[in-house]
């Protein structure tokens, strides 16, 4: 799981545990199909995909390898989880 994030712009957040030379800013995105606040948000980071609960943007997030996330999305599109 990730660490706490600090807001540094409208969509960008920075980990509170990084020093200024090692920080990575990420932009979380919500699906356009999301019609409420009960959604997940996804961000790309170097070598990983981050997923968080849209109701708790300062809370923890899940981390996935890009290949694992791609396989999950392919399964969704194929109806594997219906």
C-alpha positions, -999 to 999 in steps of 0.1 A, spaced: 0 0 0 10 36 -6 17 63 18 -1 96 25 -3 121 -3 -2 159 -2 -23 179 -27 0 200 -49 -26 208 -76 -61 200 -88 -53 163 -97 -16 159 -87 -5 146 -54 29 139 -39 39 113 -14 46 129 20 74 104 25 97 116 -4 125 141 -4 125 168 -30 149 151 -53 131 118 -54 94 128 -56 71 115 -84 39 134 -90 9 113 -102 -25 123 -116 -54 101 -105 -82 97 -130 -118 86 -126 -137 68 -153 -161 89 -173 -187 62 -166 -186 69 -129 -218 86 -120 -213 90 -82 -186 93 -56 -185 55 -53 -157 49 -78 -120 40 -79 -94 63 -94 -63 52 -112 -29 67 -117 2 57 -137 35 59 -119 69 47 -130 67 9 -131 33 6 -113 -4 14 -115 -20 30 -84 -57 26 -75 -75 44 -47 -110 49 -34 -125 82 -47 -143 88 -14 -109 87 5 -84 105 -18 -59 109 11 -62 73 22 -42 42 11 -40 29 -24 -33 -4 -41 -3 -9 -63 -2 -32 -93 24 -41 -119 14 -27 -153 12 -62 -168 -12 -73 -140 -34 -42 -145 -35 -47 -183 -46 -83 -178 -73 -72 -154 -86 -46 -179 -86 -72 -207 -106 -95 -185 -131 -67 -178 -135 -60 -215 -139 -97 -223 -167 -100 -197 -147 -124 -175 -160 -108 -143 -197 -105 -153 
